[in-house]
Amino acid sequence: RHLLSVGNAEGARKVIEDLSRFARKKINLSNVELHENASEIDVLTFKERFVSFWNEGAMIIETFVMVYGYVTVSILYFGLNYGWSSFGDTPYINYLYVCESR
């Protein structure tokens, strides 16, 4: 990406070919067009990306499901991790619970 951002498409092509040779995978870049700078391709502004995010229903649902899962798992993990000591009847069983959770 750095080589492309400074306008060195041939250097970027050489790096990709060297890496493919190192990985022992053949790659054909003859029909691949590398853009040397961002002005040649469509780049969305922050406002355009923000508007496209809110117009895409599936992306909103996926994002909220992930946020809900993250918050739920975090609350359960920390709640159980710091609350193991109150599950047992005696201090000895509480100690075993704490030892098993770590």
C-alpha positions in Angstrom: 0.0 0.0 0.0 2.8 2.4 0.8 4.4 1.9 -2.6 1.1 2.5 -4.3 0.4 5.6 -2.3 3.7 7.2 -3.3 3.1 6.3 -7.0 5.3 3.2 -7.4 3.0 0.6 -9.0 5.9 -1.4 -10.5 7.6 -1.6 -7.1 4.4 -2.9 -5.5 4.0 -5.4 -8.3 7.6 -6.6 -7.7 6.9 -7.0 -4.0 3.7 -9.0 -4.6 5.6 -11.3 -7.1 8.5 -11.8 -4.6 6.1 -12.7 -1.8 4.2 -15.1 -4.1 7.6 -16.7 -5.0 8.5 -16.9 -1.3 5.1 -18.7 -0.6 5.7 -21.0 -3.5 2.4 -19.9 -5.1 2.3 -18.9 -8.7 0.4 -15.6 -9.3 -0.4 -13.9 -12.6 -0.5 -10.1 -12.4 -0.6 -9.5 -16.1 -4.3 -8.6 -16.1 -4.3 -6.8 -12.7 -4.3 -3.0 -12.7 -2.7 -1.4 -9.7 -3.9 2.1 -9.0 -1.0 4.4 -8.0 -3.1 6.9 -6.1 -6.5 7.2 -4.6 -7.6 9.9 -7.0 -8.0 7.3 -9.8 -10.6 5.3 -7.9 -13.8 6.3 -6.1 -13.1 7.2 -2.5 -16.1 7.9 -0.3 -16.0 10.7 2.2 -16.9 10.1 5.8 -20.4 11.5 5.3 -21.0 9.3 2.3 -19.8 6.2 4.2 -22.0 7.2 7.2 -25.1 7.6 5.1 -24.5 4.4 3.2 -24.2 2.5 6.5 -27.6 3.8 7.7 -29.2 3.0 4.4 -28.0 -0.6 4.5 -30.4 -2.6 6.6 -28.4 -5.8 6.9 -25.3 -3.9 8.1 -27.3 -2.2 10.9 -28.8 -5.5 12.1 -25.4 -7.2 12.0 -23.8 -4.3 13.9 -26.4 -4.3 16.6 -26.3 -8.1 17.0 -22.5 -7.9 17.5 -22.8 -5.1 20.0 -25.5 -6.9 21.9 -23.4 -10.1 22.0 -20.3 -8.2 23.1 -22.0 -6.5 25.9 -23.8 -9.7 27.0 -20.7 -11.8 27.0 -18.7 -9.1 28.8 -21.3 -8.8 31.6 -21.6 -12.6 32.0 -17.8 -13.1 32.0 -17.1 -10.4 34.5 -20.2 -11.1 36.6 -19.3 -14.8 36.9 -15.6 -14.2 37.3 -16.0 -11.8 40.2 -19.0 -13.5 41.7 -17.8 -17.2 42.0 -17.1 -16.7 45.7 -20.8 -16.3 46.6 -22.0 -19.5 44.9 -21.1 -22.1 47.5 -22.3 -22.8 51.0 -19.0 -22.8 52.8 -15.8 -20.8 52.3 -14.0 -24.0 51.2 -16.4 -24.6 48.3 -16.2 -20.9 47.4 -12.4 -21.2 47.3 -12.7 -24.2 44.9 -14.9 -22.3 42.6 -12.5 -19.4 42.5 -9.5 -21.8 41.8 -11.4 -23.5 39.0 -12.3 -20.3 37.3 -8.7 -19.2 36.9 
